[in-house]
């Protein structure tokens, strides 16, 4: 689908203030890049939108967009202005034409439309303001729109079982770690026999990073920090079964590849085959198996504070925003309990 990264060279990419950039294949199959995304979630969201748009766009429309995207801003402006019938030739139209020729074309005229990104526009406006071509700062006081997370897609238990039956041993163990312990993809790729610190406790202290393909610290935590999650009997048995069948590295890693670690590209190849073999469900992906863990825990009355800690969320608000809809009866249940307590006390 694409990748996200930073070019800043900072040691701690997740904590430095520099924006993320994304790299993906455009409509023509050529590699493209966009920059200016403040968080990993924003970069991933943009990649998801690009992928979804490509999947649902009709071939004829996609071809028209490809042709349009190859036009330069100057070429498009020459076609666009005559079509604006509401502009009068000697007033508004003349003013707009002057603005295009004096300000836009010299700076951006040779740029292709499919390379115009939010950061390009932002830099253009800032430069115009700095050169006093604009009297007022165009973005002063403007607040970014509130990010509203889409409702997560959660597989049923039957779907999870079907996925485990179709997946190979490697991907099946990753799915087990995500559904049973709530691990992120990278954390599940780093599953380690030595992380079983008790019969019912699994210690999460690293991930296999999607960019470096090497072990790295956890998201939202400093190097060396860890969190501990409940280890279900079925999950422990799956770990032990895999270790007995496939063995482990000297360091205890179970999933591995030519580089020594189970990487995101290896996962991606298996995931494509997996979901091609399963019923099509809009929005379903590997991360949905992590959502299943939250659904299972919250649906069985486990406090959301515990779920947030086990899933490694930086703030409980993240857990609440994502999984609030999984507790539709919480207000009704609270009213019934409080009402009983009130009258019992009376």
N, C-alpha and C positions, 0 to 999 in steps of 0.2 A: 504493500500500500504506500510505502514511503518511509522516511526516517526524519528524526529531528536531532538537532545538535547545537552546539555553541562554538564559535570561533575565537572566543576571548582568551582561551588558554589558562583560565583560572583553575586553581587546584580543586576547588569545590564547586562544581558546576551548578548543583541544585541550590546553592546558597548565594552565589554571586548575583549582582543586579543586572547583568547583561541579558539582552533578549535572546530567545531561541530562534533558530531558523529551521525551515523544513526543506526537504529535498524529495521530489516525486517526479513521476513521468506524466507529462502533459498529454493533451488530446492527440498531438502528433507523434507521441512516443518518445519525444525528446526530454532529456532531464531538465527539470526546472527547480528553481529555489525561490523561497520567499522568506523574509525576515521580519522581525518586529513583534514576536509573540512573547509576552511577559512570563508565561508559565508553561510547564510541560503539558498541563491539561489543555491550555489554549492551542498549543502546537498540535497535539493529538486530535483535538476537536476539528481543527482545520483540515488535517489529513483525512479524517473520517468523512467530512463533508465533501471533499474532492473525490474520494473513492465512491461515496454514495451517488454523487451526481453523475459520475462516469457510468455507473451500473444502470441507472434509470433513464439515461438520455437516449432517445431514439437515434439510430445511425444517421438519418438525414439531418437532424438538428445538430448532432455532434459534428458533422462535416461542415455545416454552415458556420458553427462556432469556431472550428479550426481555421476556416478561411478568414473569418473576421479577426481572429486573434493574430493573424500574420500581418494585418495592416498596421501601418504606423499611426501614431496619433495625428500627425499632420494630414495623412491621407484620409483618415476617418473624419477629421474636422471639415475637410473640403466637401465631403459628401453629406455631413450632418447639417451644416448651417443652412443650405437651401431648403431643407425639409421642414424647417421651423417656421410654419406659416403664421404664427401669432406675432412674430417679430416684424416690425415695420422696417423697411429698407434703410431709411435715413435716420432712425433713432436707435432703438434697441439693437437692431441687426448690425448697424455700423459699429456700435460700442462693443458688442460681443466679438465681432470680426477683428476689431483692433486689439482686444484683449488676447485673443487667440494668437494673432500674428506677432504681437509685441512681447507677450509674457510666456505663453505656453509653448508655442512652436520652437523658439530658440532654445529652450531648456529641455523639453520633452518630445519635440516633434519627431525625432528619429526612433523613439522607443516604440516597440511593438505593443499592441494592446494587451496581449497575453502575458506581458511582463510587468504590468502595472499592479502594484500591491499596495496595501495600506501604508507601509513605511515609505514608499516612493511618494505618495500623495502628501504624507505628513512632512517629509523633508522639503518638498516643493513649496508648500505653504509657509513653512518656517523660513525658508530662504527668501521668499517674497516679502514676508514681514520684516526680516532683518534688513533687506535692501530698501525698505520704506515704499515698496510697491503697493502695500496694503496699509491702510491707516490703523486698523485694529488687529490685534492678534486673533486669528480665526478660530483658534482652539482654546482661548482663554475661558476658564470657567466651565468648559465642557467636561462632563463626567462620562466615564466609560459605562456602557449599558451593563446592567446587572446580569451576571452569568447565571442562567437558569439551566440546571442540569436536566436533561431529558430523563423520562422515567426509564429505569433500568429494565433490561429483559432478563428474566430469571427462568432457567430451565426447570421442568418438573423432575421429580425423582425418576420417573419412567424414562425421560429424555437422558438424564445423567447415566442411567444404567445402559441405555442403548449406545451412548457415546463410549462408555468403557468397553462395551462388547466389540465395537468397531475399531477403536484405537489400538495401536501397537503398544507393546509393553512400556516404552519410554513415555509416550504421550499419556497413556492411561495413568501412570504414576503421577505425572504432573497434574492431571485432572483430580486425582484422589487428594493430593495436597491442597488444591485450591478449594474443593468442595468440603473437605473434612477439617481443614485448619485455617481456611480463609486467606491463604497466601496469595501474593501477587505473582504474576507470571515469572518474573526474574527470581523471586524467592523460591518458587517451586522448582525452577530449573537447578537451583543450588541445593536440592534436597540431599541431606548428608546423614549417614547412619549414626555419626557421633552426636548429632543434634537431639537424639532421643535421650533426654537426661533423666527421665523417669518413665514408668509404665504408661502414665497418662499426661506427660508433659513433653512438648517439642519446643526446642529453643531456636528462634530465628535470629540470625546475626549477620547474614550477608545475602546478596543476590548475585546472579550472573548478569552483569550489566548489558543492556541491549546494544550499546555502542562499542564498548571495549571488548565484549565477549569474555570478560574475565571477572573473577569475584570482586565485589565492591560493597561498600557499606550500605546499610538500609536507607530507604527514603525517609527523610525527616529525622534521621538520627546521626550522631557523630560516629566516627570510626571506632569500633570496639563495643558499641552499645548493642543491646539485643532486646527482644521481647519474647515472652513465653506464651504459648497457646495450648489449649487443650489437645491432647493426642487421643483420638478415638481408637478403640480397640481395632476396628476394621482398618484404620489408617496404619496403625503400627504393624498389623499383620501384612498389609500390602508392602510396606517398607522391607520387612523381614523376608517376604517372599521374593521380592525383586533382588535383594542382596544375595540370597541363596542361589538364585537362578543366574544372575549376571555378574555378581561380585561387586566390589567397590574399589575405588582408587586407594592409594596409600593414605590419602587425607580423609577418606570416608565418603567422597562424592559417589552417588549412584548413577546419575545421568551424565553421560560424557560422550565426546566425539573425537575427531582427529586432533583437535587442539587441546584435548584434555577435559573440556567442559561442554555441556549441552547448551548450545547457543540459540539465539532468537531465529536466525535463518534455518537452522535444523528444525526448530519447532514449527516455523511457518510452513515448511514443505509438508509436514505431517498434518498440520491443521487444515490445509486446503483439501487434502484427501479425506480427512475426517468429516468436515461439514458437507462435502459433496456426497457423502454416504448417509447423511442424516436428513430427516425432514426439514425443509426450508422454513426457517422462522426469522422474520425480519428483526434485525438488530442483535441476533444471537452471535456470540463470539466466545473466545476462550475466557475473557474476563467475566462472562456470565456465570462461569462455574464458581468464581469467587463470590459473586452476588448470591449464589445458592447458599453458601455458608451463612451469610448474614440473614437470609430469609429463614433458614432452618433454625438459627439461634433465636432470632426475635420472635418467630412464630411459636416457640416453645417457652416463651416467658423469660428468657435470659435478659438481664438489664442491658440497655443500649450502651451504657458506660463501659461494661465489660466487652461488648462486641467491638466498640471503637478501639479499645486498647489492643485486643487480639488482632484486629485488622491493620493496626499500625497507622491509624489516622492521626494527623497532627493535632486536629481540633475535633471535638465531638460534634461541632456544627456540620462538619463534612459528613459524618455518619447520619446525622439527623436529616440533612437535606436529601441525601441519597436514598435513605430507606424509611423515611417517615410514612410513606404510603403502605408499608408492610404492617403497620400497626393501626388499621382502620378502626378497630374496636377499642382502642386504648381509652378514649374519652368516655365511652359508654361503660366500659368495665370499671373505670375509676369512679364514675357516678354511682354505680351499683354498690361498690365496696364502701365508698364514703357514706352513702345513704344508710347502709346497714350499720356502720359504725356509729353514726349519729344517733339513730333510734335505739340501738343497743345501749348506748351510754345514757340515754334518757330513761 
